[in-house]
Amino acid sequence: MKTLTILSLSALLALPASAATVVTLDFDADSAFSTWVDGTGPLTSGTLTGTADGVNFSYQVRISGTTDGTNSNLDFNDQRPLFNFDNNNVTLNATLSVINLTATSPGTIAFDGFTALSQFDNKLATGGGPDAVRVTGTTGGTETFTGTMNPESFTFATIKGGDLFVEAVDDGDNSNWRLEDLNLQFTGVAVPEPSSAVLVGLAGLGLLVRRRR
């Protein structure tokens, strides 16, 4: 009975565990974003790939934005999303989404949400950029970043699940503001190896025998 108990514990230890994996996307360096060249969207990236907890997966990122009704709009420069402030005192926004997420190896994959983004130039801290940036997820609430916080990048206090809504408020100097990187979090659960499956079976047998005794 002790042997069967040990086998049961071994089987439980062999079961797959999941942990979050953060992926950083570099808009200008990744060829998947070569389609992001003009317009307010929605624009969809090429296929991106990653690995989370032993599970390989593929996905795409979609972006859409709005104009202020005149010349200010969401545009793109070197594949970077660009908030083009051609008029004073306007607010521009962009919505980022992960779509077509698929596991390409045995297991399951889930998109947990967005964890951070970084700015390229005309930063909030150095002037020339917007007064403030607000980020909101479908889940995870809203956070506001301002120049007085001297942010090089915006690391979210809570993960932003679902879609990410980025809103930039113009400071009146008709400048531009570009995004550089975006961090996304995924969780994968791999299918157990055959040896693990055998141990799971032995665990069940051990528990069954123990109950009968």
Disulfide bonds with the S-S distance in Angstrom:
none
